[in-house]
């Protein structure tokens, strides 16, 4: 896993790429998972504001889609 290799910036870059793809597909399920993973990554590195924003976005998507 990239987190164990201290590759957090690379992890976030991949999540941004995944978010772009999910947006292009207009897929709330994928979008929600991306934001949920981003929340965890931001928590790992102590970026609490970014984690809160990503988590809030994941929750918003889940509530909207009924999942």
Secondary structure, 3 states (H helix, E strand, C coil): CHHHHCCHHHHHHHHHHHHHHHHHHCCHHHHHHHHHHHHHHHHHCCCHHHHHHHHHHHHHHHHHHCC
